[in-house]
Amino acid sequence: MTRHARFRLVLVVRDQSVGCFIKTFHATVIEVFGSTNFVFLVLDDEYPTFDKPSIKMWRLAARTVGIPLLIRASDDNPAPILNVLDCCAAGFVVPQVASIEQADWLANSMVYFPGGRGIAGAAWAGAYGAHSPPEHPSAADAEVLLICQIEDYEGAENAKAIASVDGSDALFVGRADLTVSSGLTLFSDGDNAKKADKPLGGEGATTGLFVAPTEYVGSWHAKGLSLCQWGL
């Protein structure tokens, strides 16, 4: 089993996992985190945009230290997502997923069969042609992760349906956007916490949340959180 496939298994069985958003422009950060207890890292391509050569460099650093590297996409456009999957990313965190139809479309676009991912066996993900045509797509489909971000009222209401989509491996509650879209100003607002509670407590769903260093994680674990992320 590959490292990415093992991480996917850890995630879907809801083991407690701690990761970190990477927003800095130097791959050394990933090497440093490889010596910590972080289980995974997420390169944030939504805000501090990285080009493809940079993403390949970050991915090389992650491979060197043996830690799965996911990418937070800038949006739900499958073209750049598929392009980066060919660079051997462990998967994607996709922002603003609000409906079961959007989640289903994303999940299908990221797999070869029966989805819409075009095969490029000579790319990094295919070991530059070393993997056989049957081996490469089946192995990739087994290890690529999709984490859907729940960031507005519609997404929170549809969280259970989004989690039920085959290939939607986890939900990640974006409290900042959820706060703003609800007309609130603070993470700690009681009404905002209630909106985050609903997707976190979804039966059978692996769920994640950005947790500030000063927050008590245990209270979120009690509500269903298994995927905890910090930021750098």
C-alpha positions as MATLAB code, in Angstrom:
seq = 'MTRHARFRLVLVVRDQSVGCFIKTFHATVIEVFGSTNFVFLVLDDEYPTFDKPSIKMWRLAARTVGIPLLIRASDDNPAPILNVLDCCAAGFVVPQVASIEQADWLANSMVYFPGGRGIAGAAWAGAYGAHSPPEHPSAADAEVLLICQIEDYEGAENAKAIASVDGSDALFVGRADLTVSSGLTLFSDGDNAKKADKPLGGEGATTGLFVAPTEYVGSWHAKGLSLCQWGL';
ca = [
       0.000    0.000    0.000;
       1.355    3.446   -0.911;
       1.859    6.260    1.597;
      -1.066    8.185    0.090;
      -3.351    5.158    0.233;
      -2.440    4.598    3.904;
      -3.261    8.207    4.692;
      -6.603    7.918    2.921;
      -7.391    4.870    5.046;
      -6.453    6.750    8.235;
      -8.716    9.597    7.192;
     -11.803    7.617    6.207;
     -11.772    5.517    9.403;
     -11.758    8.811   11.329;
      -8.497    8.387   13.220;
      -7.459   11.629   14.900;
      -5.047   13.374   12.506;
      -3.283   16.722   12.814;
      -2.059   18.640    9.781;
      -1.038   22.129    8.791;
      -1.829   24.643    6.048;
       1.334   25.821    4.292;
       1.149   29.385    2.969;
       4.855   30.265    2.866;
       6.956   30.238   -0.290;
       9.814   27.976    0.717;
       9.923   24.184    0.535;
      12.206   24.024    3.583;
       9.082   24.471    5.717;
       7.830   21.095    4.487;
      11.150   19.460    5.313;
      10.973   20.876    8.841;
       7.415   19.611    9.349;
       8.512   16.174    8.180;
      10.356   15.786   11.490;
       7.253   16.594   13.565;
       4.132   14.628   14.475;
       2.038   16.180   11.699;
       0.260   13.458    9.722;
      -0.323   15.536    6.576;
       0.210   18.996    5.071;
      -2.000   21.159    2.850;
      -0.372   23.582    0.421;
      -2.757   26.535    0.235;
      -3.189   27.468   -3.420;
      -6.429   29.356   -2.786;
      -4.866   32.540   -1.409;
      -1.044   32.646   -1.813;
      -1.141   31.230   -5.365;
       1.682   28.824   -6.286;
       2.730   28.035   -9.859;
       3.190   24.482  -11.109;
       7.029   24.397  -10.802;
       6.681   25.523   -7.174;
       4.062   22.864   -6.456;
       6.382   20.208   -7.924;
       9.182   21.451   -5.661;
       6.913   21.301   -2.587;
       5.793   17.822   -3.603;
       9.422   16.679   -3.926;
      10.131   18.013   -0.430;
       7.086   16.159    0.941;
       8.154   12.945   -0.756;
      11.653   13.281    0.689;
      10.389   13.483    4.268;
       7.552   11.009    3.729;
       4.509   13.161    4.458;
       1.328   13.313    2.312;
       0.832   16.717    0.662;
      -2.647   17.840   -0.335;
      -3.391   21.010   -2.276;
      -6.140   23.477   -1.426;
      -7.439   24.438   -4.849;
      -8.194   28.023   -5.840;
     -11.692   26.929   -6.971;
     -13.566   23.860   -8.248;
     -12.234   24.062  -11.822;
     -11.103   20.489  -12.606;
      -8.455   21.448  -15.203;
      -5.788   22.769  -12.781;
      -6.788   20.136  -10.221;
      -6.088   17.304  -12.674;
      -2.875   18.989  -13.770;
      -1.562   18.971  -10.204;
      -2.745   15.389   -9.594;
      -0.341   14.390  -12.354;
       2.374   15.935  -10.125;
       1.527   13.204   -7.596;
      -0.340   15.258   -4.990;
      -2.166   13.190   -2.373;
      -5.435   14.951   -3.219;
      -7.327   18.189   -2.922;
      -9.175   20.367   -0.472;
     -11.781   22.177   -2.584;
     -13.367   25.399   -1.292;
     -17.032   26.417   -1.376;
     -18.641   23.027   -2.015;
     -22.340   23.641   -1.484;
     -24.323   20.828   -3.114;
     -24.360   17.090   -3.731;
     -24.220   17.760   -7.480;
     -21.023   19.806   -7.134;
     -19.410   17.167   -4.903;
     -20.388   14.364   -7.293;
     -18.992   16.251  -10.281;
     -15.714   16.927   -8.461;
     -15.336   13.342   -7.260;
     -15.928   11.947  -10.742;
     -13.546   14.396  -12.403;
     -10.688   13.266  -10.127;
     -10.794    9.547  -10.955;
     -10.008    7.646  -14.143;
     -12.778    5.077  -14.060;
     -15.638    5.695  -14.467;
     -14.827    9.383  -14.094;
     -13.372   12.034  -16.350;
      -9.672   12.155  -15.474;
      -7.572   11.871  -18.617;
      -4.670    9.457  -18.377;
      -1.083   10.633  -18.773;
       1.082    7.627  -18.018;
       4.312    9.492  -18.727;
       3.605   12.036  -15.967;
       5.063   11.884  -12.450;
       1.912   10.186  -11.111;
       2.518    7.336  -13.575;
       6.186    7.010  -12.585;
       7.113    8.514  -15.952;
       5.748    5.511  -17.804;
       7.059    2.814  -15.447;
       3.551    1.904  -14.273;
       1.607   -0.292  -16.669;
      -1.612    1.112  -18.254;
      -3.869   -1.038  -16.000;
      -1.755   -0.451  -12.866;
      -1.533    3.347  -12.946;
      -5.254    4.321  -13.074;
      -6.411    1.718  -10.547;
      -3.662    2.659   -8.063;
      -4.341    6.387   -8.488;
      -8.088    6.001   -8.017;
      -7.445    4.128   -4.758;
      -5.300    6.831   -3.182;
      -6.450   10.270   -4.391;
      -8.355   12.206   -1.713;
     -11.145   14.757   -2.052;
     -11.940   16.954    0.946;
     -14.918   19.266    0.429;
     -14.922   22.573    2.278;
     -18.222   23.614    3.857;
     -18.169   27.402    3.950;
     -21.681   28.797    3.647;
     -25.265   28.187    4.748;
     -26.137   26.036    1.724;
     -23.098   23.819    2.210;
     -23.825   23.408    5.921;
     -27.422   22.418    5.154;
     -26.266   19.913    2.510;
     -23.281   18.577    4.463;
     -24.712   15.106    5.023;
     -25.543   14.700    1.331;
     -22.112   15.980    0.266;
     -20.428   13.502    2.621;
     -22.484   10.647    1.146;
     -21.015   11.106   -2.352;
     -18.753    8.248   -3.399;
     -15.281    9.785   -3.593;
     -16.028   12.638   -1.187;
     -13.655   11.480    1.533;
     -14.095   14.202    4.155;
     -15.678   17.545    4.954;
     -13.667   20.516    6.148;
     -15.589   23.316    7.822;
     -14.274   26.756    6.848;
     -15.353   28.826    9.813;
     -14.068   32.138    8.451;
     -16.268   32.005    5.346;
     -19.115   30.435    7.298;
     -18.917   33.338    9.740;
     -18.944   36.012    7.021;
     -21.654   34.323    4.935;
     -23.835   34.204    8.054;
     -23.457   37.954    8.641;
     -21.375   37.390   11.771;
     -17.926   38.693   12.716;
     -16.399   36.262   15.228;
     -15.474   32.567   15.099;
     -16.553   32.347   18.708;
     -20.083   33.606   18.095;
     -22.500   31.051   19.510;
     -24.649   30.988   16.363;
     -21.585   30.358   14.213;
     -20.476   27.489   16.441;
     -23.904   25.891   16.010;
     -23.566   26.112   12.214;
     -20.157   24.394   12.432;
     -21.557   21.727   14.761;
     -23.957   20.363   12.155;
     -21.426   19.180    9.523;
     -18.905   18.166   12.213;
     -21.405   15.835   13.820;
     -22.618   14.220   10.596;
     -23.049   10.488   11.082;
     -20.310    8.506    9.336;
     -18.601   11.602    7.945;
     -14.917   12.340    8.426;
     -14.789   16.009    9.347;
     -12.092   18.640    9.769;
     -11.645   22.155   11.071;
      -8.974   24.828   11.341;
      -8.201   25.161   15.050;
      -6.392   28.203   16.413;
      -3.395   27.514   18.720;
      -5.276   28.906   21.729;
      -8.422   26.800   21.206;
      -9.217   23.666   23.170;
      -9.354   20.881   20.580;
     -11.074   18.407   22.883;
     -14.415   20.191   22.678;
     -14.350   19.902   18.880;
     -13.365   16.227   19.042;
     -16.447   15.653   21.182;
     -18.557   17.109   18.362;
     -17.080   14.771   15.734;
     -13.838   16.412   14.617;
     -11.136   13.990   13.500;
      -9.117   16.133   11.071;
      -7.469   19.033   12.869;
      -5.479   21.677   10.991;
      -3.262   24.535   12.024;
      -1.785   27.194    9.756;
       1.611   28.638    8.953;
];
